[in-house]
Amino acid sequence: MATTKTDLSTTAAGIADLLNGVKNMDDYQSLMKDLFKRVAERALAAEMTQHLGYDKQCCHR
């Protein structure tokens, strides 16, 4: 799996954009829940690819 260098200024700008939509605690909790879900899904997908040799893109026939 190839790694790419992330531009931290772009990442910081993206985070700032996400936080601009947060107006109250419910918005914050919803954002954190969504972010946690996305990170967990990516981590599990990477683990499937790296450790088990399963690549979701190559196995759909």
Buried (B, 14 or more C-beta within 10 A) or exposed (E): EEEEEEEEEEEEEEEEEEEEEBEEEEEEEEBEEEEEEEEEEEEEEEEEBEEEEEEEEEEEE
